[in-house]
Structures are given as C-alpha cells and as structure tokens.
Amino acid sequence: MADPETPAANQGPVTISNSSSERAPIIYFDGASCFGHHNGAIQIELAANLLMPVGAAVRVDVVQTAHLRCSPAAALALREALDKALAMLKLGQQQPTEEIPVVKN
C-alpha cells in the first residue's frame, strides 16, 4: 500500500489522457478564503476579487471560484509543484534582461 504522505510524483510515471486537457477548467483565484480537513480530505476554498461599480466608486466583492478537495498525498504534490513554479519564477526574474537590437533597413 502506498504511503499517504508520499507525493504521487514519487510513485512512478503518470500518463495523462490528452482527451481531457481541452475540457479541464482554468481556475483563477486571488487567494484562499479558508481551509480545513474532513474525514482525511484536505479542503481549500479559492476566491477571487470582483470589482463592482457603485456610482462613482468601486466596491470589491469576494466570490468563491473553486472548492479544492484532495488527499494529503495530492496536497503534498500540489505544494511541491507550487514551490517549484515559484522557484522557476524567481530564477527567471533574476536573469539579466537582454537589450533588443535595433534593426535598420
């Protein structure tokens, strides 16, 4: 039996069906509004800010965009993926910017 604390990435190669990728939703969120666990499942509620005009002013409404549920192993794999993506972003921001040469015809 697999260790529930071991991320799925360490359990061998996984093949993802290419027929499902175009139907998978894109979930945008500005933050996690709350989190917890129930019966061993991790629960995280994702939320986004909506700008609502109110006369000449703007009101910010927060709406739930997703209800994330996963096993502890999947949560660890997600955390690992997020850590690696953030490290990639940081590395990319440290790269010196190259000046684009001016081409004259």
N, CA, C and O atoms as CSV, one atom per row, in Angstrom:
chain,resi,resn,atom,element,x,y,z
A,1,MET,N,N,0.848,-1.183,0.000
A,1,MET,CA,C,0.000,0.000,0.000
A,1,MET,C,C,0.886,1.235,0.000
A,1,MET,O,O,1.910,1.263,0.682
A,2,ALA,N,N,0.503,2.256,-0.757
A,2,ALA,CA,C,1.300,3.484,-0.877
A,2,ALA,C,C,1.211,4.301,0.404
A,2,ALA,O,O,0.180,4.329,1.077
A,3,ASP,N,N,2.306,4.958,0.719
A,3,ASP,CA,C,2.358,5.839,1.878
A,3,ASP,C,C,1.532,7.084,1.581
A,3,ASP,O,O,1.818,7.759,0.592
A,4,PRO,N,N,0.510,7.431,2.390
A,4,PRO,CA,C,-0.326,8.595,2.093
A,4,PRO,C,C,0.430,9.915,2.209
A,4,PRO,O,O,-0.053,10.938,1.723
A,5,GLU,N,N,1.608,9.917,2.843
A,5,GLU,CA,C,2.391,11.140,2.978
A,5,GLU,C,C,3.368,11.334,1.826
A,5,GLU,O,O,4.041,12.363,1.765
A,6,THR,N,N,3.464,10.365,0.908
A,6,THR,CA,C,4.386,10.455,-0.219
A,6,THR,C,C,3.669,11.058,-1.411
A,6,THR,O,O,2.625,10.548,-1.820
A,7,PRO,N,N,4.207,12.143,-1.985
A,7,PRO,CA,C,3.562,12.734,-3.164
A,7,PRO,C,C,3.487,11.739,-4.314
A,7,PRO,O,O,4.358,10.882,-4.468
A,8,ALA,N,N,2.438,11.864,-5.117
A,8,ALA,CA,C,2.224,10.951,-6.236
A,8,ALA,C,C,3.364,11.014,-7.243
A,8,ALA,O,O,3.598,10.051,-7.973
A,9,ALA,N,N,4.074,12.131,-7.290
A,9,ALA,CA,C,5.170,12.294,-8.254
A,9,ALA,C,C,6.285,11.278,-8.008
A,9,ALA,O,O,7.044,10.965,-8.925
A,10,ASN,N,N,6.393,10.771,-6.810
A,10,ASN,CA,C,7.445,9.817,-6.480
A,10,ASN,C,C,7.011,8.369,-6.685
A,10,ASN,O,O,7.770,7.457,-6.357
A,11,GLN,N,N,5.827,8.132,-7.211
A,11,GLN,CA,C,5.306,6.780,-7.355
A,11,GLN,C,C,5.357,6.294,-8.795
A,11,GLN,O,O,4.586,5.410,-9.168
A,12,GLY,N,N,6.238,6.843,-9.608
A,12,GLY,CA,C,6.393,6.381,-10.980
A,12,GLY,C,C,5.731,7.317,-11.966
A,12,GLY,O,O,5.051,8.267,-11.578
A,13,PRO,N,N,5.935,7.041,-13.254
A,13,PRO,CA,C,5.393,7.926,-14.286
A,13,PRO,C,C,3.873,7.858,-14.350
A,13,PRO,O,O,3.272,6.802,-14.153
A,14,VAL,N,N,3.275,8.990,-14.625
A,14,VAL,CA,C,1.823,9.088,-14.750
A,14,VAL,C,C,1.519,9.567,-16.157
A,14,VAL,O,O,2.123,10.527,-16.635
A,15,THR,N,N,0.595,8.909,-16.815
A,15,THR,CA,C,0.189,9.314,-18.148
A,15,THR,C,C,-1.154,10.010,-18.036
A,15,THR,O,O,-2.112,9.452,-17.501
A,16,ILE,N,N,-1.219,11.239,-18.548
A,16,ILE,CA,C,-2.461,11.998,-18.522
A,16,ILE,C,C,-3.082,11.917,-19.901
A,16,ILE,O,O,-2.423,12.172,-20.909
A,17,SER,N,N,-4.343,11.561,-19.937
A,17,SER,CA,C,-5.051,11.430,-21.201
A,17,SER,C,C,-5.116,12.772,-21.917
A,17,SER,O,O,-5.503,13.778,-21.323
A,18,ASN,N,N,-4.741,12.789,-23.188
A,18,ASN,CA,C,-4.801,14.042,-23.940
A,18,ASN,C,C,-6.227,14.423,-24.302
A,18,ASN,O,O,-6.467,15.553,-24.725
A,19,SER,N,N,-7.174,13.516,-24.147
A,19,SER,CA,C,-8.561,13.833,-24.479
A,19,SER,C,C,-9.228,14.669,-23.397
A,19,SER,O,O,-10.308,15.215,-23.622
A,20,SER,N,N,-8.606,14.781,-22.225
A,20,SER,CA,C,-9.230,15.535,-21.140
A,20,SER,C,C,-8.705,16.957,-21.020
A,20,SER,O,O,-9.337,17.787,-20.367
A,21,SER,N,N,-7.562,17.260,-21.636
A,21,SER,CA,C,-6.926,18.546,-21.392
A,21,SER,C,C,-7.733,19.737,-21.898
A,21,SER,O,O,-7.749,20.782,-21.248
A,22,GLU,N,N,-8.398,19.605,-23.033
A,22,GLU,CA,C,-9.144,20.753,-23.552
A,22,GLU,C,C,-10.435,21.012,-22.788
A,22,GLU,O,O,-11.017,22.089,-22.914
A,23,ARG,N,N,-10.888,20.054,-22.008
A,23,ARG,CA,C,-12.119,20.241,-21.238
A,23,ARG,C,C,-11.853,20.649,-19.792
A,23,ARG,O,O,-12.787,20.981,-19.061
A,24,ALA,N,N,-10.594,20.626,-19.375
A,24,ALA,CA,C,-10.276,20.974,-17.991
A,24,ALA,C,C,-10.470,22.475,-17.782
A,24,ALA,O,O,-10.024,23.275,-18.604
A,25,PRO,N,N,-11.128,22.862,-16.697
A,25,PRO,CA,C,-11.352,24.285,-16.464
A,25,PRO,C,C,-10.068,25.001,-16.051
A,25,PRO,O,O,-9.177,24.406,-15.444
A,26,ILE,N,N,-9.991,26.267,-16.385
A,26,ILE,CA,C,-8.914,27.118,-15.890
A,26,ILE,C,C,-9.483,27.854,-14.691
A,26,ILE,O,O,-10.491,28.553,-14.802
A,27,ILE,N,N,-8.842,27.698,-13.556
A,27,ILE,CA,C,-9.343,28.297,-12.321
A,27,ILE,C,C,-8.422,29.440,-11.930
A,27,ILE,O,O,-7.236,29.236,-11.670
A,28,TYR,N,N,-8.977,30.643,-11.889
A,28,TYR,CA,C,-8.227,31.807,-11.449
A,28,TYR,C,C,-8.660,32.132,-10.035
A,28,TYR,O,O,-9.843,32.047,-9.706
A,29,PHE,N,N,-7.699,32.505,-9.195
A,29,PHE,CA,C,-8.059,32.925,-7.846
A,29,PHE,C,C,-7.047,33.935,-7.333
A,29,PHE,O,O,-5.886,33.939,-7.742
A,30,ASP,N,N,-7.508,34.790,-6.432
A,30,ASP,CA,C,-6.654,35.793,-5.809
A,30,ASP,C,C,-6.152,35.331,-4.450
A,30,ASP,O,O,-5.209,35.908,-3.909
A,31,GLY,N,N,-6.769,34.306,-3.898
A,31,GLY,CA,C,-6.334,33.812,-2.601
A,31,GLY,C,C,-7.178,32.637,-2.151
A,31,GLY,O,O,-8.144,32.247,-2.806
A,32,ALA,N,N,-6.786,32.087,-1.019
A,32,ALA,CA,C,-7.549,31.010,-0.392
A,32,ALA,C,C,-8.347,31.629,0.744
A,32,ALA,O,O,-7.775,32.149,1.701
A,33,SER,N,N,-9.669,31.571,0.636
A,33,SER,CA,C,-10.510,32.225,1.639
A,33,SER,C,C,-10.584,31.439,2.936
A,33,SER,O,O,-10.733,32.031,4.006
A,34,CYS,N,N,-10.485,30.124,2.863
A,34,CYS,CA,C,-10.469,29.308,4.078
A,34,CYS,C,C,-10.004,27.897,3.722
A,34,CYS,O,O,-9.966,27.517,2.552
A,35,PHE,N,N,-9.658,27.144,4.735
A,35,PHE,CA,C,-9.151,25.794,4.518
A,35,PHE,C,C,-9.423,24.952,5.751
A,35,PHE,O,O,-9.710,25.465,6.832
A,36,GLY,N,N,-9.323,23.642,5.555
A,36,GLY,CA,C,-9.525,22.711,6.660
A,36,GLY,C,C,-9.377,21.287,6.164
A,36,GLY,O,O,-8.768,21.036,5.124
A,37,HIS,N,N,-9.946,20.352,6.926
A,37,HIS,CA,C,-9.934,18.948,6.518
A,37,HIS,C,C,-11.174,18.280,7.074
A,37,HIS,O,O,-11.729,18.703,8.089
A,38,HIS,N,N,-11.600,17.222,6.386
A,38,HIS,CA,C,-12.766,16.464,6.824
A,38,HIS,C,C,-12.596,15.018,6.384
A,38,HIS,O,O,-12.391,14.745,5.201
A,39,ASN,N,N,-12.679,14.109,7.316
A,39,ASN,CA,C,-12.527,12.679,7.034
A,39,ASN,C,C,-11.264,12.367,6.238
A,39,ASN,O,O,-11.278,11.510,5.353
A,40,GLY,N,N,-10.171,13.064,6.553
A,40,GLY,CA,C,-8.897,12.799,5.906
A,40,GLY,C,C,-8.678,13.531,4.598
A,40,GLY,O,O,-7.598,13.437,4.016
A,41,ALA,N,N,-9.682,14.263,4.121
A,41,ALA,CA,C,-9.541,15.009,2.860
A,41,ALA,C,C,-9.200,16.469,3.167
A,41,ALA,O,O,-9.801,17.088,4.045
A,42,ILE,N,N,-8.240,16.998,2.441
A,42,ILE,CA,C,-7.875,18.405,2.554
A,42,ILE,C,C,-8.941,19.226,1.833
A,42,ILE,O,O,-9.375,18.858,0.741
A,43,GLN,N,N,-9.364,20.339,2.440
A,43,GLN,CA,C,-10.374,21.202,1.850
A,43,GLN,C,C,-9.815,22.626,1.790
A,43,GLN,O,O,-9.370,23.166,2.804
A,44,ILE,N,N,-9.839,23.222,0.613
A,44,ILE,CA,C,-9.388,24.599,0.438
A,44,ILE,C,C,-10.392,25.305,-0.456
A,44,ILE,O,O,-10.751,24.798,-1.518
A,45,GLU,N,N,-10.841,26.468,-0.028
A,45,GLU,CA,C,-11.763,27.268,-0.819
A,45,GLU,C,C,-10.963,28.392,-1.488
A,45,GLU,O,O,-10.286,29.163,-0.809
A,46,LEU,N,N,-11.042,28.480,-2.801
A,46,LEU,CA,C,-10.334,29.503,-3.551
A,46,LEU,C,C,-11.305,30.637,-3.893
A,46,LEU,O,O,-12.470,30.398,-4.208
A,47,ALA,N,N,-10.804,31.873,-3.826
A,47,ALA,CA,C,-11.667,33.029,-4.033
A,47,ALA,C,C,-10.990,34.053,-4.941
A,47,ALA,O,O,-9.764,34.110,-5.034
A,48,ALA,N,N,-11.813,34.855,-5.606
A,48,ALA,CA,C,-11.314,35.927,-6.467
A,48,ALA,C,C,-12.051,37.217,-6.129
A,48,ALA,O,O,-13.188,37.199,-5.656
A,49,ASN,N,N,-11.382,38.326,-6.380
A,49,ASN,CA,C,-11.972,39.644,-6.157
A,49,ASN,C,C,-12.710,40.097,-7.408
A,49,ASN,O,O,-12.198,39.967,-8.520
A,50,LEU,N,N,-13.907,40.625,-7.225
A,50,LEU,CA,C,-14.674,41.220,-8.315
A,50,LEU,C,C,-14.807,42.704,-8.027
A,50,LEU,O,O,-15.160,43.098,-6.915
A,51,LEU,N,N,-14.526,43.524,-9.023
A,51,LEU,CA,C,-14.701,44.966,-8.881
A,51,LEU,C,C,-16.108,45.319,-9.348
A,51,LEU,O,O,-16.473,45.064,-10.495
A,52,MET,N,N,-16.887,45.903,-8.456
A,52,MET,CA,C,-18.275,46.232,-8.754
A,52,MET,C,C,-18.457,47.744,-8.695
A,52,MET,O,O,-18.205,48.351,-7.654
A,53,PRO,N,N,-18.894,48.372,-9.802
A,53,PRO,CA,C,-19.104,49.824,-9.765
A,53,PRO,C,C,-20.304,50.173,-8.886
A,53,PRO,O,O,-21.358,49.542,-8.967
A,54,VAL,N,N,-20.124,51.178,-8.055
A,54,VAL,CA,C,-21.190,51.688,-7.202
A,54,VAL,C,C,-21.167,53.209,-7.363
A,54,VAL,O,O,-20.425,53.903,-6.668
A,55,GLY,N,N,-21.972,53.712,-8.270
A,55,GLY,CA,C,-21.925,55.138,-8.572
A,55,GLY,C,C,-20.564,55.491,-9.148
A,55,GLY,O,O,-20.118,54.887,-10.123
A,56,ALA,N,N,-19.907,56.474,-8.541
A,56,ALA,CA,C,-18.568,56.871,-8.992
A,56,ALA,C,C,-17.479,56.075,-8.281
A,56,ALA,O,O,-16.298,56.248,-8.580
A,57,ALA,N,N,-17.853,55.214,-7.354
A,57,ALA,CA,C,-16.887,54.436,-6.567
A,57,ALA,C,C,-16.835,52.996,-7.057
A,57,ALA,O,O,-17.582,52.605,-7.954
A,58,VAL,N,N,-15.954,52.224,-6.464
A,58,VAL,CA,C,-15.819,50.800,-6.783
A,58,VAL,C,C,-15.844,50.005,-5.485
A,58,VAL,O,O,-15.160,50.342,-4.518
A,59,ARG,N,N,-16.638,48.952,-5.482
A,59,ARG,CA,C,-16.709,48.046,-4.338
A,59,ARG,C,C,-16.043,46.735,-4.740
A,59,ARG,O,O,-16.197,46.284,-5.875
A,60,VAL,N,N,-15.306,46.123,-3.819
A,60,VAL,CA,C,-14.658,44.835,-4.084
A,60,VAL,C,C,-15.486,43.741,-3.424
A,60,VAL,O,O,-15.635,43.714,-2.202
A,61,ASP,N,N,-16.020,42.843,-4.238
A,61,ASP,CA,C,-16.726,41.662,-3.735
A,61,ASP,C,C,-15.799,40.466,-3.871
A,61,ASP,O,O,-15.069,40.352,-4.856
A,62,VAL,N,N,-15.824,39.584,-2.898
A,62,VAL,CA,C,-15.030,38.357,-2.944
A,62,VAL,C,C,-15.987,37.204,-3.214
A,62,VAL,O,O,-16.975,37.026,-2.502
A,63,VAL,N,N,-15.682,36.413,-4.258
A,63,VAL,CA,C,-16.532,35.278,-4.616
A,63,VAL,C,C,-15.690,33.999,-4.650
A,63,VAL,O,O,-14.505,34.035,-4.982
A,64,GLN,N,N,-16.304,32.890,-4.311
A,64,GLN,CA,C,-15.626,31.595,-4.379
A,64,GLN,C,C,-15.503,31.203,-5.847
A,64,GLN,O,O,-16.472,31.284,-6.602
A,65,THR,N,N,-14.301,30.777,-6.248
A,65,THR,CA,C,-14.112,30.320,-7.626
A,65,THR,C,C,-13.916,28.808,-7.712
A,65,THR,O,O,-14.104,28.222,-8.778
A,66,ALA,N,N,-13.540,28.167,-6.598
A,66,ALA,CA,C,-13.349,26.712,-6.628
A,66,ALA,C,C,-13.362,26.157,-5.213
A,66,ALA,O,O,-13.002,26.838,-4.253
A,67,HIS,N,N,-13.781,24.918,-5.110
A,67,HIS,CA,C,-13.738,24.153,-3.872
A,67,HIS,C,C,-12.739,23.023,-4.101
A,67,HIS,O,O,-13.070,22.020,-4.734
A,68,LEU,N,N,-11.532,23.181,-3.595
A,68,LEU,CA,C,-10.466,22.211,-3.821
A,68,LEU,C,C,-10.534,21.122,-2.751
A,68,LEU,O,O,-10.523,21.416,-1.556
A,69,ARG,N,N,-10.605,19.863,-3.190
A,69,ARG,CA,C,-10.621,18.716,-2.276
A,69,ARG,C,C,-9.573,17.729,-2.767
A,69,ARG,O,O,-9.512,17.430,-3.960
A,70,CYS,N,N,-8.745,17.217,-1.853
A,70,CYS,CA,C,-7.722,16.259,-2.269
A,70,CYS,C,C,-7.225,15.462,-1.068
A,70,CYS,O,O,-7.494,15.797,0.085
A,71,SER,N,N,-6.494,14.401,-1.378
A,71,SER,CA,C,-5.869,13.587,-0.342
A,71,SER,C,C,-4.634,14.313,0.192
A,71,SER,O,O,-4.141,15.236,-0.457
A,72,PRO,N,N,-4.126,13.917,1.353
A,72,PRO,CA,C,-2.877,14.514,1.845
A,72,PRO,C,C,-1.725,14.343,0.851
A,72,PRO,O,O,-0.912,15.255,0.701
A,73,ALA,N,N,-1.636,13.196,0.171
A,73,ALA,CA,C,-0.568,12.979,-0.811
A,73,ALA,C,C,-0.705,13.942,-1.987
A,73,ALA,O,O,0.294,14.471,-2.476
A,74,ALA,N,N,-1.926,14.170,-2.438
A,74,ALA,CA,C,-2.148,15.109,-3.540
A,74,ALA,C,C,-1.834,16.537,-3.095
A,74,ALA,O,O,-1.309,17.326,-3.880
A,75,ALA,N,N,-2.151,16.874,-1.846
A,75,ALA,CA,C,-1.831,18.208,-1.319
A,75,ALA,C,C,-0.314,18.416,-1.286
A,75,ALA,O,O,0.174,19.499,-1.611
A,76,LEU,N,N,0.422,17.385,-0.896
A,76,LEU,CA,C,1.882,17.480,-0.888
A,76,LEU,C,C,2.425,17.647,-2.306
A,76,LEU,O,O,3.357,18.422,-2.524
A,77,ALA,N,N,1.855,16.935,-3.263
A,77,ALA,CA,C,2.288,17.055,-4.656
A,77,ALA,C,C,1.970,18.451,-5.192
A,77,ALA,O,O,2.768,19.023,-5.934
A,78,LEU,N,N,0.813,19.002,-4.824
A,78,LEU,CA,C,0.446,20.351,-5.244
A,78,LEU,C,C,1.394,21.374,-4.629
A,78,LEU,O,O,1.839,22.300,-5.307
A,79,ARG,N,N,1.704,21.205,-3.342
A,79,ARG,CA,C,2.637,22.126,-2.685
A,79,ARG,C,C,4.009,22.064,-3.350
A,79,ARG,O,O,4.652,23.095,-3.545
A,80,GLU,N,N,4.459,20.861,-3.697
A,80,GLU,CA,C,5.749,20.699,-4.374
A,80,GLU,C,C,5.732,21.398,-5.737
A,80,GLU,O,O,6.693,22.074,-6.104
A,81,ALA,N,N,4.645,21.232,-6.477
A,81,ALA,CA,C,4.535,21.875,-7.792
A,81,ALA,C,C,4.520,23.397,-7.654
A,81,ALA,O,O,5.156,24.094,-8.446
A,82,LEU,N,N,3.805,23.917,-6.662
A,82,LEU,CA,C,3.766,25.360,-6.434
A,82,LEU,C,C,5.140,25.891,-6.037
A,82,LEU,O,O,5.569,26.937,-6.524
A,83,ASP,N,N,5.829,25.169,-5.151
A,83,ASP,CA,C,7.182,25.581,-4.743
A,83,ASP,C,C,8.123,25.624,-5.945
A,83,ASP,O,O,8.908,26.561,-6.088
A,84,LYS,N,N,8.046,24.621,-6.801
A,84,LYS,CA,C,8.914,24.572,-7.981
A,84,LYS,C,C,8.551,25.676,-8.976
A,84,LYS,O,O,9.443,26.274,-9.577
A,85,ALA,N,N,7.272,25.953,-9.157
A,85,ALA,CA,C,6.852,27.018,-10.074
A,85,ALA,C,C,7.310,28.383,-9.554
A,85,ALA,O,O,7.745,29.231,-10.333
A,86,LEU,N,N,7.213,28.595,-8.244
A,86,LEU,CA,C,7.678,29.852,-7.659
A,86,LEU,C,C,9.191,29.991,-7.782
A,86,LEU,O,O,9.698,31.089,-8.011
A,87,ALA,N,N,9.910,28.885,-7.631
A,87,ALA,CA,C,11.374,28.911,-7.795
A,87,ALA,C,C,11.735,29.249,-9.239
A,87,ALA,O,O,12.671,30.011,-9.482
A,88,MET,N,N,10.997,28.684,-10.201
A,88,MET,CA,C,11.231,28.995,-11.612
A,88,MET,C,C,10.981,30.473,-11.881
A,88,MET,O,O,11.746,31.114,-12.601
A,89,LEU,N,N,9.912,31.014,-11.306
A,89,LEU,CA,C,9.585,32.426,-11.486
A,89,LEU,C,C,10.690,33.307,-10.921
A,89,LEU,O,O,11.110,34.277,-11.551
A,90,LYS,N,N,11.152,32.959,-9.731
A,90,LYS,CA,C,12.222,33.734,-9.095
A,90,LYS,C,C,13.502,33.671,-9.922
A,90,LYS,O,O,14.187,34.681,-10.088
A,91,LEU,N,N,13.824,32.498,-10.435
A,91,LEU,CA,C,15.013,32.341,-11.263
A,91,LEU,C,C,14.896,33.173,-12.532
A,91,LEU,O,O,15.862,33.813,-12.948
A,92,GLY,N,N,13.729,33.166,-13.142
A,92,GLY,CA,C,13.509,33.946,-14.358
A,92,GLY,C,C,13.621,35.439,-14.112
A,92,GLY,O,O,14.069,36.177,-14.989
A,93,GLN,N,N,13.219,35.899,-12.925
A,93,GLN,CA,C,13.299,37.320,-12.600
A,93,GLN,C,C,14.724,37.749,-12.311
A,93,GLN,O,O,15.033,38.939,-12.383
A,94,GLN,N,N,15.609,36.800,-11.983
A,94,GLN,CA,C,16.995,37.125,-11.689
A,94,GLN,C,C,17.853,37.172,-12.951
A,94,GLN,O,O,18.984,37.657,-12.917
A,95,GLN,N,N,17.318,36.668,-14.060
A,95,GLN,CA,C,18.066,36.659,-15.315
A,95,GLN,C,C,18.273,38.098,-15.777
A,95,GLN,O,O,17.342,38.900,-15.706
A,96,PRO,N,N,19.470,38.443,-16.248
A,96,PRO,CA,C,19.673,39.795,-16.774
A,96,PRO,C,C,18.858,39.969,-18.052
A,96,PRO,O,O,18.791,39.070,-18.890
A,97,THR,N,N,18.255,41.114,-18.183
A,97,THR,CA,C,17.454,41.371,-19.374
A,97,THR,C,C,18.374,41.712,-20.537
A,97,THR,O,O,19.358,42.435,-20.377
A,98,GLU,N,N,18.043,41.188,-21.698
A,98,GLU,CA,C,18.814,41.466,-22.903
A,98,GLU,C,C,18.173,42.610,-23.658
A,98,GLU,O,O,16.952,42.685,-23.796
A,99,GLU,N,N,19.017,43.493,-24.142
A,99,GLU,CA,C,18.509,44.585,-24.936
A,99,GLU,C,C,18.225,44.081,-26.337
A,99,GLU,O,O,19.043,43.377,-26.930
A,100,ILE,N,N,17.074,44.437,-26.861
A,100,ILE,CA,C,16.709,44.024,-28.216
A,100,ILE,C,C,17.441,44.956,-29.180
A,100,ILE,O,O,17.304,46.177,-29.096
A,101,PRO,N,N,18.219,44.376,-30.097
A,101,PRO,CA,C,18.979,45.232,-31.029
A,101,PRO,C,C,18.029,45.962,-31.984
A,101,PRO,O,O,16.998,45.436,-32.403
A,102,VAL,N,N,18.419,47.174,-32.299
A,102,VAL,CA,C,17.643,47.971,-33.246
A,102,VAL,C,C,18.042,47.543,-34.644
A,102,VAL,O,O,19.221,47.564,-34.996
A,103,VAL,N,N,17.066,47.159,-35.431
A,103,VAL,CA,C,17.341,46.738,-36.806
A,103,VAL,C,C,16.923,47.856,-37.742
A,103,VAL,O,O,15.783,48.319,-37.718
A,104,LYS,N,N,17.849,48.270,-38.550
A,104,LYS,CA,C,17.541,49.314,-39.522
A,104,LYS,C,C,17.613,48.731,-40.913
A,104,LYS,O,O,18.571,48.040,-41.261
A,105,ASN,N,N,16.622,49.003,-41.689
A,105,ASN,CA,C,16.588,48.504,-43.073
A,105,ASN,C,C,17.121,49.538,-44.021
A,105,ASN,O,O,17.172,49.301,-45.228
